[in-house]
Amino acid sequence: MLPFRLIDRVKFILERQLVKGAGFQLVVVGVFIGLISLIGGLLVVPQGGDFEDPGSAIWWAFLRLTDPGYLGDDVGTWQRFVSTLLTISGYVVFMGTLVAILTRWLIAKMADLERGLTPVTLKNHVVVLGWTSQTLPLLSELLGSSGRMRRFLEKHDAQKLNLVVLSEEASAAQVHELRSEPGIGRRARQIILRSGSAIQPDALHRVACLDAAAVIVPSAAHEAGSLVTSDVETVKALLSIAAQARHFQASLPFVVAEIQDVRKLPVIERAYPGAVEVVAGDATISRLMVQNILHPGLSEVYNELLTAGEGNEIYIRGGESLGGMTLGELAAARPEVIVLGLLKHRDAGWDVQLLAPSDSRIDPTDRVVFMARDYSETEPDPKKATLPELERGQAVRVDRPVDQANHRVLVLGWNRRVPSLIAEFLSYGHRHFEVDLVSVVPKAEREQAIAQYVENSERLTCRHIEADYMVEGELRRIGPAGYDTVILLSSDRLASGEEADARSMVGYLQLEDILADFARRPQLIMELSDPDNRHLLYGHQSEMLISPMILSHVLAQVALRRELRIVLDELFTVGGAEIQFRDPADYPLPASATFQVLEKTVAAEGELALGVFRNKANERGRHLQLNPFRKDYLELQPGDRLVVLCLT
């Protein structure tokens, strides 16, 4: 072993002090200043002069070291020479090094503050755990829900909405994205970014989860085959919040959690003993896709009811101010809304009674479900004329005969949602589906994923084709024109939603080119991942589902009104109340009917009229007209369909 030199030991000790931070660095610089002042003072002591003692000489040296202005006051060659050396040393050590240390310390502190490592000191705020493709539309939904947000703030005795977002690495780029988002803009000042991961307990403390009015946990994307999935992160975050609440003896906040695998619901409920609403993201989108297959055109209903923007939404009001009224009386007193039904409070939760008879009496503990353009329309307004009261009896559930025809579905692409999509196909026992899955993912991997998720999948004919639908020759050999429905899935194996959507849109344009050669055209459904791409395919002939926008809307609105989740589950799952399109010829309608007349005619069948789906799109490319004004004449044309809510 070679012996260490003294200079190496000194360097090592000096290095260990300097890496300890600005405080130790300042101490080291102070020691150097003291040594230089001592040496400089001792060098001029033998010369005599004006120095009464060595202390005065050392003070003289310190002044020359720290202030170059004294340089002209010195007398004598030696004294001027030493003074010059001290002044130069002062520039290097005192001014240069000291300023550099302080500047670096200040920049580091500012960088730490910008990284969002300081715990927030807020109460009754809303926390979003994760920065994903859903975060921006989710924040936009929260900021844009004026009616629901006003009631939410009143409930929690808060003056204004504060949003805190936990991101892996908060940055200026994310702040720019917030300000550029159309639904946020200047209101980005209400959003606070903090760095950290949802699986880190200190990061959850940083966003003050225990003091929040609501905590939203959206699903994050993970690489295929990763052992740490979004559901694992969600469960870990909920366990950490519960543990912190036990440690500080605090109450648990209300949580809205998105999970990918609906089978993890019992795990979520076991992990979090507080109030929690679980949104099954994959199952939700799969349900919407299958219902869209059964009822072509239903995507426009989803995009209006389940995304922010113009049009109608589903609202829920408490029955405190409505107690004693019947649904028929309430519908007559609210001329601009459609009353969908009731939520009856039960010991085990809420009993959903959409399409309840018009003579159903509202109890103060009930919740009333509306469809309206704005929450203000659900409030009483003495200036508005009331409507004649409609009589709608008990809705009749229609036993659907088993459909012997095979509905052929071609699925182009693969993502984690496909197994839940297969499970949703199987839930419709009265229908027969044949599904062909086209993907570059190996067949064995796909079969294993479906087998792990679905039991008794033999009832569904599912074939796996290994091909790249981006290659025109391979897509032509598959023969997409021979299917009833073609679904273009957004891949979750690419680096970003933009790349996944680019692949889907190019595939769609190529598919359109192939189908142009055939007289028969299948139904096309395209899934997108990035909300910014929704306007790129102007005039497209496919039905479009933007998964992050739909899930963001559901998460945001459930956070503001938790009963909304069970209403959406009732509307968009097999069985129960369902939105359907009907032929006007099925009802005894007059040649020229207003929406009020349509309501009365449909109510006689125990159903609820919601609007009209036009055969021809308007100038904005929309076919759907939900909740039109009661006095408007519908002017139904050939091919138009009625949108009704009925029991199936």
Solvent accessible surface area in square Angstrom, and as a share of the most:
residue,aa,sasa,rsa
1,M,214,0.96
2,L,156,0.78
3,P,121,0.76
4,F,125,0.52
5,R,154,0.56
6,L,140,0.70
7,I,87,0.44
8,D,48,0.25
9,R,131,0.48
10,V,77,0.44
11,K,121,0.51
12,F,124,0.52
13,I,105,0.53
14,L,62,0.31
15,E,86,0.38
16,R,110,0.40
17,Q,56,0.25
18,L,64,0.32
19,V,91,0.52
20,K,105,0.45
21,G,28,0.27
22,A,20,0.16
23,G,48,0.46
24,F,95,0.40
25,Q,34,0.15
26,L,59,0.29
27,V,94,0.54
28,V,22,0.12
29,V,8,0.05
30,G,38,0.37
31,V,83,0.48
32,F,93,0.39
33,I,17,0.08
34,G,39,0.38
35,L,87,0.43
36,I,38,0.19
37,S,4,0.03
38,L,73,0.36
39,I,101,0.51
40,G,3,0.03
41,G,0,0.00
42,L,90,0.45
43,L,78,0.39
44,V,1,0.00
45,V,50,0.29
46,P,105,0.66
47,Q,109,0.49
48,G,34,0.32
49,G,67,0.65
50,D,141,0.73
51,F,36,0.15
52,E,163,0.73
53,D,72,0.37
54,P,70,0.44
55,G,46,0.45
56,S,43,0.28
57,A,0,0.00
58,I,50,0.25
59,W,150,0.53
60,W,18,0.06
61,A,0,0.00
62,F,67,0.28
63,L,39,0.19
64,R,18,0.07
65,L,2,0.01
66,T,29,0.17
67,D,64,0.33
68,P,41,0.26
69,G,66,0.63
70,Y,75,0.29
71,L,70,0.35
72,G,75,0.73
73,D,99,0.51
74,D,4,0.02
75,V,115,0.66
76,G,34,0.33
77,T,120,0.70
78,W,97,0.34
79,Q,37,0.16
80,R,133,0.49
81,F,107,0.44
82,V,3,0.01
83,S,0,0.00
84,T,55,0.32
85,L,84,0.42
86,L,6,0.03
87,T,9,0.05
88,I,96,0.49
89,S,31,0.20
90,G,2,0.02
91,Y,112,0.43
92,V,95,0.55
93,V,26,0.15
94,F,57,0.24
95,M,87,0.39
96,G,38,0.37
97,T,51,0.30
98,L,42,0.21
99,V,90,0.51
100,A,49,0.38
101,I,15,0.08
102,L,84,0.42
103,T,62,0.36
104,R,172,0.63
105,W,115,0.40
106,L,95,0.47
107,I,105,0.53
108,A,54,0.42
109,K,99,0.42
110,M,100,0.45
111,A,43,0.33
112,D,56,0.29
113,L,118,0.59
114,E,131,0.59
115,R,99,0.36
116,G,1,0.01
117,L,60,0.30
118,T,64,0.37
119,P,62,0.39
120,V,15,0.09
121,T,135,0.78
122,L,44,0.22
123,K,146,0.62
124,N,50,0.26
125,H,1,0.00
126,V,1,0.00
127,V,0,0.00
128,V,0,0.00
129,L,5,0.02
130,G,18,0.17
131,W,58,0.20
132,T,28,0.16
133,S,64,0.41
134,Q,11,0.05
135,T,0,0.00
136,L,30,0.15
137,P,15,0.09
138,L,0,0.00
139,L,0,0.00
140,S,20,0.13
141,E,9,0.04
142,L,0,0.00
143,L,16,0.08
144,G,49,0.47
145,S,15,0.10
146,S,73,0.47
147,G,9,0.09
148,R,7,0.03
149,M,14,0.06
150,R,113,0.41
151,R,46,0.17
152,F,11,0.04
153,L,24,0.12
154,E,122,0.55
155,K,162,0.69
156,H,45,0.20
157,D,123,0.64
158,A,23,0.18
159,Q,172,0.77
160,K,124,0.52
161,L,9,0.04
162,N,29,0.15
163,L,0,0.00
164,V,0,0.00
165,V,0,0.00
166,L,2,0.01
167,S,2,0.01
168,E,125,0.56
169,E,94,0.42
170,A,7,0.05
171,S,46,0.30
172,A,86,0.67
173,A,66,0.51
174,Q,20,0.09
175,V,50,0.29
176,H,125,0.56
177,E,72,0.32
178,L,3,0.02
179,R,154,0.56
180,S,69,0.45
181,E,29,0.13
182,P,118,0.74
183,G,23,0.22
184,I,5,0.02
185,G,24,0.23
186,R,210,0.77
187,R,98,0.36
188,A,10,0.08
189,R,203,0.74
190,Q,45,0.20
191,I,14,0.07
192,I,50,0.25
193,L,20,0.10
194,R,39,0.14
195,S,4,0.03
196,G,11,0.11
197,S,12,0.07
198,A,13,0.10
199,I,63,0.32
200,Q,80,0.36
201,P,69,0.43
202,D,84,0.44
203,A,0,0.00
204,L,0,0.00
205,H,98,0.44
206,R,32,0.12
207,V,0,0.00
208,A,13,0.10
209,C,1,0.00
210,L,34,0.17
211,D,62,0.32
212,A,10,0.08
213,A,7,0.05
214,A,0,0.00
215,V,0,0.00
216,I,0,0.00
217,V,5,0.03
218,P,6,0.04
219,S,7,0.05
220,A,28,0.22
221,A,85,0.66
222,H,63,0.28
223,E,149,0.67
224,A,58,0.45
225,G,79,0.76
226,S,43,0.28
227,L,170,0.84
228,V,69,0.40
229,T,53,0.31
230,S,3,0.02
231,D,6,0.03
232,V,74,0.42
233,E,33,0.15
234,T,3,0.02
235,V,24,0.14
236,K,75,0.32
237,A,0,0.00
238,L,0,0.00
239,L,87,0.43
240,S,8,0.05
241,I,0,0.00
242,A,3,0.02
243,A,44,0.34
244,Q,23,0.10
245,A,4,0.03
246,R,166,0.60
247,H,141,0.63
248,F,117,0.49
249,Q,169,0.75
250,A,44,0.34
251,S,93,0.60
252,L,52,0.26
253,P,8,0.05
254,F,32,0.13
255,V,0,0.00
256,V,0,0.00
257,A,0,0.00
258,E,0,0.00
259,I,0,0.00
260,Q,24,0.11
261,D,19,0.10
262,V,53,0.31
263,R,120,0.44
264,K,72,0.31
265,L,64,0.32
266,P,84,0.53
267,V,69,0.39
268,I,0,0.00
269,E,98,0.44
270,R,213,0.78
271,A,9,0.07
272,Y,3,0.01
273,P,99,0.62
274,G,21,0.21
275,A,42,0.33
276,V,25,0.14
277,E,19,0.08
278,V,16,0.09
279,V,6,0.03
280,A,12,0.09
281,G,0,0.00
282,D,5,0.03
283,A,10,0.08
284,T,22,0.13
285,I,0,0.00
286,S,0,0.00
287,R,48,0.18
288,L,1,0.00
289,M,1,0.00
290,V,0,0.00
291,Q,1,0.00
292,N,0,0.00
293,I,4,0.02
294,L,27,0.13
295,H,30,0.13
296,P,60,0.38
297,G,8,0.08
298,L,0,0.00
299,S,3,0.02
300,E,38,0.17
301,V,0,0.00
302,Y,0,0.00
303,N,52,0.27
304,E,11,0.05
305,L,4,0.02
306,L,4,0.02
307,T,14,0.08
308,A,53,0.41
309,G,62,0.60
310,E,121,0.54
311,G,27,0.26
312,N,4,0.02
313,E,29,0.13
314,I,5,0.02
315,Y,17,0.07
316,I,1,0.00
317,R,33,0.12
318,G,15,0.14
319,G,0,0.00
320,E,123,0.55
321,S,87,0.56
322,L,4,0.02
323,G,35,0.34
324,G,42,0.40
325,M,51,0.23
326,T,9,0.05
327,L,5,0.02
328,G,3,0.03
329,E,70,0.32
330,L,0,0.00
331,A,32,0.25
332,A,13,0.10
333,A,32,0.25
334,R,14,0.05
335,P,22,0.14
336,E,43,0.19
337,V,0,0.00
338,I,2,0.01
339,V,9,0.05
340,L,5,0.02
341,G,1,0.01
342,L,0,0.00
343,L,0,0.00
344,K,30,0.13
345,H,102,0.46
346,R,115,0.42
347,D,160,0.83
348,A,112,0.87
349,G,28,0.27
350,W,68,0.24
351,D,53,0.27
352,V,34,0.19
353,Q,56,0.25
354,L,12,0.06
355,L,2,0.01
356,A,6,0.05
357,P,27,0.17
358,S,13,0.08
359,D,108,0.56
360,S,24,0.15
361,R,134,0.49
362,I,1,0.01
363,D,63,0.33
364,P,80,0.51
365,T,87,0.50
366,D,2,0.01
367,R,45,0.16
368,V,0,0.00
369,V,0,0.00
370,F,0,0.00
371,M,2,0.01
372,A,0,0.00
373,R,69,0.25
374,D,65,0.34
375,Y,11,0.04
376,S,64,0.41
377,E,26,0.12
378,T,0,0.00
379,E,62,0.28
380,P,89,0.56
381,D,50,0.26
382,P,133,0.84
383,K,188,0.79
384,K,70,0.30
385,A,85,0.66
386,T,96,0.56
387,L,28,0.14
388,P,87,0.55
389,E,97,0.44
390,L,47,0.24
391,E,153,0.69
392,R,24,0.09
393,G,44,0.42
394,Q,128,0.57
395,A,9,0.07
396,V,111,0.64
397,R,127,0.46
398,V,86,0.50
399,D,130,0.67
400,R,77,0.28
401,P,111,0.70
402,V,81,0.46
403,D,48,0.25
404,Q,139,0.62
405,A,68,0.52
406,N,79,0.41
407,H,32,0.14
408,R,76,0.28
409,V,0,0.00
410,L,0,0.00
411,V,0,0.00
412,L,0,0.00
413,G,10,0.09
414,W,18,0.06
415,N,4,0.02
416,R,83,0.30
417,R,19,0.07
418,V,0,0.00
419,P,10,0.06
420,S,6,0.04
421,L,2,0.01
422,I,1,0.00
423,A,32,0.25
424,E,19,0.09
425,F,2,0.01
426,L,16,0.08
427,S,48,0.31
428,Y,2,0.01
429,G,56,0.54
430,H,28,0.13
431,R,57,0.21
432,H,76,0.34
433,F,9,0.04
434,E,32,0.15
435,V,0,0.00
436,D,4,0.02
437,L,0,0.00
438,V,0,0.00
439,S,7,0.04
440,V,96,0.55
441,V,9,0.05
442,P,72,0.45
443,K,90,0.38
444,A,74,0.57
445,E,70,0.31
446,R,0,0.00
447,E,73,0.33
448,Q,109,0.48
449,A,31,0.24
450,I,10,0.05
451,A,70,0.54
452,Q,114,0.51
453,Y,38,0.14
454,V,12,0.07
455,E,151,0.68
456,N,110,0.56
457,S,34,0.22
458,E,149,0.67
459,R,155,0.57
460,L,13,0.06
461,T,63,0.36
462,C,40,0.24
463,R,102,0.37
464,H,31,0.14
465,I,55,0.28
466,E,106,0.48
467,A,14,0.11
468,D,35,0.18
469,Y,5,0.02
470,M,53,0.24
471,V,72,0.41
472,E,68,0.31
473,G,33,0.32
474,E,47,0.21
475,L,0,0.00
476,R,102,0.37
477,R,185,0.67
478,I,29,0.15
479,G,28,0.26
480,P,1,0.01
481,A,10,0.08
482,G,44,0.42
483,Y,7,0.03
484,D,42,0.22
485,T,0,0.00
486,V,1,0.01
487,I,0,0.00
488,L,2,0.01
489,L,4,0.02
490,S,5,0.03
491,S,25,0.16
492,D,45,0.23
493,R,100,0.36
494,L,75,0.37
495,A,95,0.74
496,S,44,0.29
497,G,22,0.21
498,E,97,0.43
499,E,85,0.38
500,A,2,0.02
501,D,0,0.00
502,A,49,0.38
503,R,66,0.24
504,S,1,0.00
505,M,22,0.10
506,V,77,0.44
507,G,0,0.00
508,Y,6,0.02
509,L,101,0.50
510,Q,35,0.16
511,L,0,0.00
512,E,32,0.14
513,D,82,0.43
514,I,3,0.01
515,L,5,0.02
516,A,82,0.64
517,D,103,0.53
518,F,103,0.43
519,A,116,0.90
520,R,120,0.44
521,R,94,0.34
522,P,5,0.03
523,Q,30,0.13
524,L,6,0.03
525,I,1,0.00
526,M,0,0.00
527,E,3,0.01
528,L,0,0.00
529,S,25,0.16
530,D,17,0.09
531,P,14,0.09
532,D,99,0.51
533,N,17,0.09
534,R,77,0.28
535,H,140,0.63
536,L,110,0.55
537,L,22,0.11
538,Y,203,0.77
539,G,65,0.62
540,H,64,0.28
541,Q,124,0.55
542,S,8,0.05
543,E,30,0.13
544,M,15,0.07
545,L,0,0.00
546,I,14,0.07
547,S,5,0.03
548,P,8,0.05
549,M,28,0.13
550,I,0,0.00
551,L,4,0.02
552,S,0,0.00
553,H,4,0.02
554,V,6,0.04
555,L,0,0.00
556,A,0,0.00
557,Q,1,0.01
558,V,0,0.00
559,A,3,0.03
560,L,17,0.09
561,R,43,0.16
562,R,91,0.33
563,E,17,0.08
564,L,4,0.02
565,R,62,0.22
566,I,35,0.18
567,V,0,0.00
568,L,14,0.07
569,D,44,0.23
570,E,42,0.19
571,L,3,0.01
572,F,9,0.04
573,T,28,0.16
574,V,54,0.31
575,G,26,0.25
576,G,14,0.13
577,A,0,0.00
578,E,2,0.01
579,I,3,0.02
580,Q,23,0.10
581,F,25,0.11
582,R,55,0.20
583,D,75,0.39
584,P,25,0.16
585,A,88,0.68
586,D,93,0.48
587,Y,14,0.05
588,P,109,0.68
589,L,34,0.17
590,P,72,0.45
591,A,115,0.89
592,S,60,0.38
593,A,6,0.04
594,T,19,0.11
595,F,0,0.00
596,Q,35,0.16
597,V,59,0.34
598,L,0,0.00
599,E,14,0.06
600,K,136,0.58
601,T,20,0.12
602,V,0,0.00
603,A,4,0.03
604,A,83,0.65
605,E,94,0.42
606,G,5,0.05
607,E,22,0.10
608,L,14,0.07
609,A,1,0.01
610,L,4,0.02
611,G,0,0.00
612,V,0,0.00
613,F,17,0.07
614,R,51,0.18
615,N,82,0.42
616,K,165,0.70
617,A,47,0.36
618,N,74,0.38
619,E,153,0.69
620,R,145,0.53
621,G,49,0.48
622,R,70,0.25
623,H,52,0.23
624,L,13,0.06
625,Q,65,0.29
626,L,11,0.05
627,N,0,0.00
628,P,7,0.05
629,F,110,0.46
630,R,14,0.05
631,K,148,0.63
632,D,59,0.31
633,Y,133,0.51
634,L,3,0.01
635,E,100,0.45
636,L,52,0.26
637,Q,108,0.48
638,P,120,0.76
639,G,50,0.48
640,D,7,0.04
641,R,73,0.27
642,L,0,0.00
643,V,0,0.00
644,V,1,0.00
645,L,1,0.01
646,C,3,0.02
647,L,27,0.13
648,T,12,0.07
